[in-house]
Amino acid sequence: MSRASLKCFGGALSVIHTQTAERLALAYPLDQAIQSAAAKLRHRQRDDGHWVFELEADATIPAEYLLLGHYLGEIDDERDRGITDFLRSLQGEHGGWPLFHGGDFNISASVKAYFALKAAGDSPDAPHMGRARAAILAHGGAAKCNVFTRIQLALFGELPWRGVPVMPVEIMLLPRWFPFHLNKVSYWSRTVMVPLLVLMALKPRARNPRRISVAELYTTPPESVRNYHDMSRRGFWASVFRGVDAVLRRVEPRLPASARQRAVAKAERFVLERLNGEEGLGAIYPAMANTVMMFDCLGYPKDHPAAAIARRALEKLMVRKEGRTYCQPCLSPIWDTSLAALAMLEAGDGASKASAIEAARWLKNQEIIDTVGDWAEQRPGLKPGGWAFQYANAFYPDVDDTAVVAMALDRVGDPALRPSVDRAAEWVVGMQSRNGGWGAFDADNTHHYLNYIPFADHGALLDPPTSDVTARCVSFLAQIGRDKSDPVMIAALDFLAREQEPDGSWFGRWGTNYIYGTWSVLCAYNAAGIDMTRPDARKAATWLLARQRADGGWGEDGRSYQDGATRGEAKTSTASQTAWALLGLMAAGEVRNPAVKRGIKYLLESQGQDGLWPEKEFTAVGFPRVFYLRYHGYPAFFPLWALSRYRNLRQGNADAVIHGM
């Protein structure tokens, strides 16, 4: 062998030695981190096999819960003290309350929090109340609140009912072909609206035993405000519906009493049919609270079975811990359990696999097989076969949850679980919308003009197909063998291609935000066998790589949902969003990219002594721009998942991810 050849051979050996040394140097802390995180997650598993973590929203839900007690005249001072401690801890430096950790001032959240604090006994002269009041007035006062806040103020007599858009309860009697019908809006809108329509028709007055008023939060006396409409909403439909509201305001008092009685009775039947036991109407707080107030307004005694169970449902949402007494917007056991099970399967050791099997058995027992829910209005004849988000919500199974649960059951590999996976596939395929995508709870829920009615100032009246839910369905169907040449898959992949943003990212409807959406779609592309050298896939991977922060992590906050805002950016990195970015990049074939290694290093260095990752940031969303969420389970299972995936690919000397997620 020549001297040049020997030198070349020696250089190659040196590179191999260096790479091996680097891999070994990383392997030990990586294995330790995975073992520690997996053990901690297993410790959080319930005896029956499931997980459920806290689900935290902003100040509005605990404030509303406290005010509900004052509305009913049932004041619990001890409970109120716990809630007010929590509310004070959320007050921002701007003096008000944000919609997510570290967020900007929000007028509606601030008015509700101030009202709750004052109702519970905080003096308006206290420094924190003075700062809040000044911030609220500086932003235009309580008259500038959103519709739901104005309704609450009207129930307490703090705002005239003309300050609320007209929504006659007679809506319940409209035919299905009518431009506005309950079947044309989302499940959450339906369940929130129906009991609320009764309240808006009967206009009850809160008992409010302490006679608390927040008149000081108005820049102009509320009865003197001439126009409560949000005039910033432009366009044809916004103008049309403002005109419709003006007409309805004149017509509503003249509607026949008999029609009103029939409409109220129909709304009452709707609620009673879907009361859902101790999980509550729709299993979401606003619908459940409106149900309690509706029963009270209709004269149900407290010990009436329906009224009593509605109140118990609310109580199940409460979190009572040292320094943390608050009401959750809903519970998330199916979502938590399915994601935790997938993280356990990725961790792969014997104890973690056993944990995932226990979770799969619990999940199988939660399958909705017998109830034909509201989704069947658009898909009559389709057999049930999905999972809800909560413990029980049979009328409203969730397409996203169903896909993730079914992927977990499929990966467990137990033949006894196969019928559930097959039923899920049939139901998911049946729920595909005409444009190729999937919404979360309904098919073809795309009557976009309805988002311009004055009542819908939150802009989330509908449940149209989204990239993240569609990606999850593609991942699931591909994982169980559905080929990308199948018409269902062609339509779905075409939808995803159309939804890609010019910069290469995808919007995240249910997770924050473009990092979440881009991770979801890259996983779907990988599962479906899309060539990851394709321009759209490369553009997405490049976008993720460009969003890596100096510390090696990724972060994005709720500001990215504002028009014209930056994407994939925040003041700090988070463990859960770093994990999504890493999982997305690995799905795109970037496991050997130095950026992935830096991201793994960030997760290793930010892991807490207890094996988990501290994370106060809100990395999920209920409704973009108006309602954000903090899943306490996300930093428990997503970083574990990403670390385990990286280890498995590197140990197997592989570049390709073989699972749907």
N, C-alpha and C positions, 0 to 999 in steps of 0.2 A: 504494500500500500504506500502511495506517495506521501510526502510530507504534507502537501496541500490537502490530500484526502484525510489524513490523520487529523489535521487541524479542524477540518470541517466536521469530522465524526466527533471529535472532542467537544466542539461547540454545540453540536446537537445533544450530546449527553449532558452538557451543562444546562441547556434549556430544559431538558426533561427533568433533570435533578431539581432545578429551580421551581418548575411547575409542580412537581411532586411535593416538594417542601412546602410550597404555598398551600397546596390542597390539604396536606396533613396539618399544617398550622391552623387552618380554618375548621377542619373536621371536628376536632375535640370541642371547641366552644359551640359549634353548631349542634353537635349531638347533645351536649349538655343543655343548651337552650331549648331544644325540642323536647327532651325528656322532662325538663322542669315545667314547661308550658303545658305539655300533655297531662302530666300528673295533676297540675292545678285545675285544668279543665275537667278532668275525670272527677276530681273532688267536688266540683260544682254540680255534677249530674245527680238528679233525683233518684230515689230508690226504684221508681217504676221505669227508669230509663230515659227520661226526658230532661231537657234543660229549659230554664226560663230565666232571663236576665231582666234587670230593670230597663224600662223604655221611658226615656225622659224627654219632655217637650220644653217649651219656654214657660214663662211665668203665667201665661193665660189660663192654662188648664187648672193649676192649683188655685189661682185667684177665682176662677169661675166656681170651683168646687166650694170654696169658702163662702162665696156670695150666695150659692144655692141654699146653704143652711140658713142664711139670713132671709132669703126669699121665702122659705118655708116657715120661718119663725122658729127654727130649731138650732139654736146657737150652742156650740160645743167649745167652750173657752180653751180647754186643754188642746183640742185638735187645732183650733185656730192659732194658738201660740206656736205650735210646731210649723204650721204652714207659713205664718208671717216671718218666722226666723229664716225659713227657706227663701221666701220672696226677697227679704232684705239682702240676702247673700248674692242674689242675682242682679241687683241694681248696678248699672254701668257707671263709668266715670262721667258720662254725659248727663247723668242725673236720672235718666229713665231706664227702661228695660228693653233689651234687645230680643231678637227672635232666635238667636243662637249665641253660644259662648263667644264673647269678644265682638259681637256684632254691633251694628249701628242702632241708634235710637229708633224705637218703633212706637208710634202714637197709640195704637190700640192696646198693645201689651202694657204700655205704661199707664193708661187710664184704668185698665182692669186691675193692675197691681196696686195702684194708689187707692182705688175704691175698696179693694179687699183689705188693705192695711188699715184704712180709716175705719171700716166696718168692724174690724177686730180690736180697735181701740188705740191705734197709733195716732198721736196728736198731730193735727195739721201744722202745728208750730215746730215739730221736731225737725232737726236739720235735714234728715234724709227725705222727709215729706216736702219740705220747702224746695229742695233741689229738684225733686220730681215734678212738683207743680210748676216751677219756673221753666223746666224743659218742655213740659206739655204745652204751656201757654206760648212758648217761643215757637212751637211747631203748629200753631193755629188753634189749639184747644180741642176739647172733646168732640166738638162738632165735626172734626176732620177724621174721626174714627171710621173703621170699616163697618159694613152693614151688621155683622153679628154683634159687634160691640154696641152699636146704636140700638139694636133690639134689646140687649140686656139693660141698657140705660132706660129705655122706654118702659120695660117691665118694672123698674124701680121708680118710675115717674120722673126721671131725671132728663127726659127728652120727649118731646111730643111725638105721637105716633106718625104724624106726617113727615117726620124725619127718617122714616123707614120706608123702603120701596113697598109698593102694594103687591101682595101675594095672596089673593083670595083663596080661602080653603076650598072654594068651589072648583079649583084646579083638579081636585080629586074626581070630579064628575066628567072631565073632558074626554072625548073619544080619542082613541089611539092615533087617528090620522091627524089630529090637531097639531099645529106647529110646536106647542109646548105640551108635553105629557111626561109623567113620572118615568115612563120607560125610556125616555130619550135622555135622561141624565144618569150620572154614575150611581153606584150603590150607596156610596157615602152621602151623596147629596139627597138621595131618596130617603134614607133612614133619618137623616138630620131634619129634612124639610117637613116630613109628614106630621110629626107631633108639633113642630114649630108653626105650621099652618093653623093648627087649632089655637095655639097661643096668640097668634097674630089676629085671628078672627075674634076671639073672646076678650082679648086685651086685659088679662088679669093684672092685679097690682101686688107687688111683693109685700109681704107682711112687714119686713124691715123693722123689727121691734125697737131698735135704737134710733130709728128715724134718721139714718145717716144720709147725708146729701153731699154731692160733689159739685155743687153749683160753681165753686171757685175754679173749676177746670175749664170754664168757658170764657172765651174772649168777648163773645156776644151772648146775651141771655138766649138759651136754646129756643124759647118760644118766638124770639125775634129773628132767628135765622130764616132767610127767605127760601134758600135752595140747598137742600142736603145732597143733591146729586153730585157724583164725581164727574165734573165737566171736562176732566183731562182725557176721558175716553172719547176718541174721535171715530169717524167713519159712519157708513150708511146704517149699519145695524144699531150702533150706539144711539144715533138720532132717532131711529124708528122706535126703539124700546123706551126711550125717554118720553116720546109721544104717547106710547101705549100706557105707560105708568100714569101720565096725566089724565088720560081717559078713564082708566080703572079707578083712579082716586075719586072721580065724580060718580062713576057707576056703582062701585062697591056698596055704598050705603043703601042703594035702591034695589039690590038683589033680593029675590024672594026669600022670606024666612024659611020656607019649606026646603028650598035648595040648600041653604046653609045647614040646616039640621041633617039633611041626607049626607052632605059632604063631611060634616064633623063625624057622623056615625061611620062613614066609610074610612076616614082616617083612623078612627079608633080601632076598627076591625083590622086594618093594615098592621097597626102596632101590635095588637093582641096576637095575631097570627104569627108574627115574627119576633115575639118577645124574647125568645132564646134563653129562657131560664135565668140562672144567675150570671150568665155571660152578657146579658143585656141586648137590647135592640141594636143590630149591626155590630155588636161587641166593640163599639167605639164611644168614647166619653160624650161628645156633643149629642148624639142621638139618645144615649141613655139618660142624660140630664134633662133633655127636652121631654122625654117620656115621663119622668118623675113629675115634672111641672105640669104636663098635660093631664095626668091622672089626678093631680091635686086640683087643677082647674075644673075638671069634669065632676068633682065631688066624690072621688073614690076615697073611702076611709083608709087610714094608714094600715089597718090590718086586712084590707082587701088583698087576696092572694097576688093579684097582678101588681098592685102598688107596692106591696111588701117585697116582692122578688125584684122589682125594678130598683128599689133602694139598696138591696143587698148586692146587686150587680155593681153599683157604684162603689160600694165599700171594698170590693175585691180589687179595685184599681189603686187603692191607697198603699203608699210605701211609708212605713214608720221606722225610721232609724235615727240614731243620734245625729241631730243637726240636719236631718233630711226627712221631713214630713211633706209629702206632696202627692198629687194625684196623677197617675199615668194616663195618657190618652187612650191606651188599650194595652193588651198583653200580647206577647209575641212568642209563645212556646213552640209553635210549629216551625216558624222561621229559624228560631234559635237552635232547635234540636236538629233540623236537617243540615244546617251549616256546620254545627259542631260535629255532627256525625261524619261529614265529609272531611273535616280537619283531622278527626281521629283516624279515618281510613288512610289519609295521606301520611300521618305520623307512622302508622304501620306496625308498631310493636304489638305484641300479643295482648297486653292489657288494653291498649287503645282500640284494637280491632274488636275485642269483646265488648267494650263500651259502645262501639258503633252498632254492633248487633243488637244490644239491648235497646238502643235508641230506635233502630229500625222496627223492632217488634212493637214499641210504643206507637210509633208513627203509623204502622199498619192499622192499629186499632182506632186511629183518629180519622181514617178515610171516610169521606162522605159518599155513601153508596145509595141510600134510599130517598134522599130529599131532592126534589126537583126545584131548584131555587129560581130567583128572579132572572138569572142568565138565560133561562129557557124561553123567555119572551122573544128573544132574538134567535134562539136555536131550539125550536120545538122538536121533540123526538130524539134529541141527543141524550144518551144515558149519562147519569151522574158518574163521577169517577175522580174527584179531586180532593184537595185539602184546603182548609181555611188557614188563616194567619193565626187565629186565636185558638183557645181550647175548644170552643164550639161556636160555629157560625154557619150552620148548615145551609142557610139560604144564600150565602155569599162565599163560596169557595174562591180561592185566589189562584189564578193561572201561574203566577210566578212561584208561589209556594209549591204548587203541584209539580211543576217541572223540577224544582230543586229536591223535593222529597223523593220523587221517582228516580232521580239520578243517584241519590244516596241508597235507596233500596236496591237498585240495579247493581251498584258497586258491591254491596254486601254479598250478593250472589246466592242467596238462599232461594231454592226453587219455590218455597211456600210464599215468597213475596212476589213472584212473577205475575200472578193475576192482578195484583194491585198496580204494578207497573204497566201492564197492558191496558187496564181500564183508564189509567192516567193518560196514556198515549192517545187513546180513542177520544177522550174528552178534550185534551189539548188541541188535537187536530180539528175537532169540531168547533172549537172556540176561535179559530183563526178568522180574522176579519178579511173583508173583500180586498183590501189593499195589500194583503200579504203579511201584515203584522199582527201582534197580539196586544190587547189591553190587559189590565190586571184582573178585572172582574166581569166584564161584558164584551160582547163582540159588536163591532161596528157602532160603537158609541161615539159617533163623530159629527154630531149636530152642532158644529162650531159656532153658529150664530147665537146659540143660547148663552154662550159666555159673555154676551154683551147686554144681557138683561141687567137692570140696576141691582137686583138682588145678588148677582154673581160678580161683585167687584173683586173677589179673590181670584177670579179667572180659572177656577178649578172645578167647574160644575160637571165636567165630562171625564170620561175614562177612555181616551183614544189610544190606539196602538202606540207603543213606544219602543225605542231601540233596545233598552235593557231587558224588558220583558220578552220581546221577540228573540233577542239573543239567547236568553235562558231556554226558551222553547226549542230553538234550533239546536242548542247544545244537548238538550235531553233527547230529542228525536235522533240526532246523529249518534249519540252514545249507545242507543239501543238498536242501531243498525239502519236507520232510514238514510238512504243515499241522497247526495246533493242533487241528483238528477230527478228525484221525485218531485212532482208538481207542487206539493206543499212546501218543500224545501226551496225550490226555485223561486216561488213567490215570496217566501220569507227572506231569502238572501237578496233578492231584488229590492225589497223594502229597506233592508239594512244599507244597501249600497246607495239608495236615494237619500237616506237619512244622514249619511256622513257629512260632517261640516267641512267647509272648504279647507280648514287647517289640518284636516285628517282625523279629528276627534269625533266622538259621538256624545250626544246629550244624555245625561243620566236623570231619569225622571224620579227614581225612588232612592237614589244614593247620590252623594255630593261628589262631583257632578260629572264633569267631562272625564275625569279619571275613572269614575265608576262606569260610565257608559262605554268608554273605550276598552277597559278591561273586559266588560261583558261581551262586547262584539268580537274582540280578538279571540276570546275563548270559543265563541260560536264558530268563527272562521276555522280555527284549528280543528275543532271537533268535526266540522263538516268536510274537512279535507281540502279546504281552499289553499291554493298555492300562496305561501306567505312571502314570496318574492313579488307578488302582484302589486301594482302601484298603490292601490288603496290600503292594503295591509302594511306596506312599507311606510306609507305616509302616517298611518296611525302609530306604528312603533316609533317612528322618528319624533312625532308629537310628544309621546310619553317620555322619550329620552331627553327631549329639550326641556321638559318640565321638572326634571330632577333638581332638587335644591342643593345648596353647597354642603349641607350636612349628610347628603346621601339619600335623604328621604323625599317623600312627596307630600304635598298638602294642598287642600282646596277648601274654601269656606263658602257659606251661603251667598256671598256677594256675587258669585259667578252666575247666579240666576237673574241678576239684574240686566236689563238691556244695555248692551255695549260694555259690559264688564269684562275683566280679564278672565281667562280660563286656566284651570289647573294651577292656580296660585293662591297662597295664603300667607299669613304671618309666621306660620310654624308648620313643620312636618307632623304628620300623625302616623301611628303604627298601622292603622287599618288601611289608610289610603296608600301608604307605602307598599303594603302587602298586595293591594289591588294592582298597582302599577307593575310590581314584580311578577305577579301571576299573569298579567297581560303580556308583558315582554317575554316571559318564558313560553307562553302560548304562541307568540310570534317567532319563536326559534332563537331568541336572544339570550339563552341561558349563559353563554360564554362571554357576553358583552361585559366589559369592565364596569359599566353602570349598574348592572345587576349585582355584581359583587359588592359595589359600594352600598347599594340598597340593603343587601343582606347584612353588611357590617353595621349599618344604621340600626337595624332591628336588634342585632346582638347587643349593641352598646346601649340601647334605650330600654332594654328589658329590665323590669323591676326585680327587686330581691325576691318577691313572691312568685316569680316565674311568669307574670303577666306584664302588660304594658299600660302605664298610666295614660289616660286620654280623656280630657275634659271637653274636647271639641265635638261639635255636632257634625257627623259625617253622613247623615241621611236626611230625607225630606219627606214630609207628608204632602204639602202643596208648595210648589216653588214660589218664592217671594213672600209667602205669608205664614208658613208653618214648617218648622224644621225639627229634626229628631236626633237624639243621641241614644244609640243602641249600646248599652253597657257590655253586651257580649261581643261586639265587633273586635275590640282589641284583645279579646281572649282567644277567638278562633281564627281570624284571618292571618295574623302574623305567624301563628303556628303552622297554618296551611302553607304559607309562602316559604317558610324555612324548610319545611319537610319536602315540599316540591323541589326546591333547589337541591337539597341533599340527594334526593332520589334520582334526579336527572344526572347529577355529577357522578354519583357512585355507579350509576348504570352506564356512564359514558354516552348518554343519549341527549339529543337536542329536541325531540318531539314529545309533547304531552299527549297521553293516550286517553284522557278522560274528557268528559264534556265541560267540566269546570276545573 
